[in-house]
Amino acid sequence: MDPLEKEPEVKAALDKLLDLLGENEVIQEFKAIQQRASDNVHLQELEEQIKVAQKEAVQYAHYEKPEAEKQAIARINALTKEYDEHPLVIAYREKLWDANELLHYVTEKVQKQVNQAIEEEETKHASKD
């Protein structure tokens, strides 16, 4: 059972907040760049090549082939560098940072308001006693 079923007003407010966040320009830009990055064939190929090289490095280490392992690790590093320097990856990370900052700000605001409401409620109950 969804814990918010007992709190329809809270669920409605949360749904509205999520809708508003989804419409926010920062979130929209993040989603757009995320989609472009995940659809990029070159990035997909790089990811696959990195995985293959990682598996090879593990196998070489297991079979005690240090020179082959060293070469596989060098290949991993080169592919990772290429991946990290790709313009879409850089843009994705920037937009992710922006989206995280927005969500942190909203979360902090909500937390402060909830804490304030709890304190006011506790003060009301304490004054009644």
N, C-alpha and C positions, 0 to 999 in steps of 0.2 A: 504494500500500500504506500502511495506517495504521501510523505509526511505533510505536504502542503494541502492535501485534500481537506484537512480539518481547518485550514486557514485560507478560505477562498479569497479574502481581500489581499493577503500577502501574495498568493499565487498570481492574482490578477496584476498586482503591482510589479511583481517579478517579470511576468510575461511582457508587460508594457516596457519595462526597462530593457529587456532583451531585444524587443522590437526596435526601440530607439537606438540602442547600441548598434544593431544591425544596419540601421539607416545612416549611421554616423560616417562622415567622409573618411576618417582615418581607418575605420574598419572596412569600408568599401574598397579603399585603395589596397589595404592588406589582402583582402580576399581576391582582388583582381591580380595582384602580383603573385600571390600564392598559386592561383590557377595557371598563370602563364609559366611559372617555374615548374610546376608539376607536369605540364603538357609539353615541356621542352624536350625534344628527342635527344639532343646532345647531352643535356644534364642527366637524362635517364641512362644513356649509354655510359657516361662517366661513373654514375653510381654503380652500375653493373660491373664495370671494369674494376672499380675499387673493391667491391665484394669478392670478385674472383681473385684479385691479387692478395686480399686478406686471407682467403682460404688457402691459397698457395703458400703463403708465408707460414701459416699454422702447420700445414703438411710438411714443409721443408724443415721446420723446427722439430716436429715430431720424429722425422726420419734422420735427424741430425745432419742436415745439409746446410751448414752455416753460410756458405757463399751464395747459394741459391736463395736462402732466406733473406740475406742482406739485399740481394737484387730485387726481391719481391717487395721488401720494405721501402726501398728507394722508389720503386714504381708506385707504391701506395702513396708515398709522400708527394711525388710529382703529380699524380692524378688528383690528389686532395687539394694541392695548391691550385691546379687548373680549375677545379670545381669552386673553390673558395673565392677565386678571383673573377669568376664569371659575372658579368653585369647583372643578370637576373638574380643570382644568389646574393650579391651585395645589396641590390634593391629590396629583395625579400627580407633580409636581415634588418635593414633600416625600417621598413614598414612594420615588421614584427616588433621592433623596439618601440615604435610610435604607438602601436596597438596595445602593447603591454603597459606603457605609461598611461594611456587613457583608462584602461581597465583598473590599474592600480589607483588612479585618482578617483574613479567612480566607487570602487570598493572602499576606499578610505572614507569618502563622504557618507556612504551608506552606513558604514560601521560607526562613525561618529554620531549620526542621527539615531541609530538604533540604541547605542549606549546612552545617549542623552534621554531618549524616551524611557528606557529602563530606569535610569536614575530618577527621573521625574515621577515615575510610577512608584518606585520604592519610597520616595519622599512622601508621596500622598498616603501610602499605606502606613508609614512610620508615624505620621502626624495624627492618624486616626487612632492609633494604639494608645 
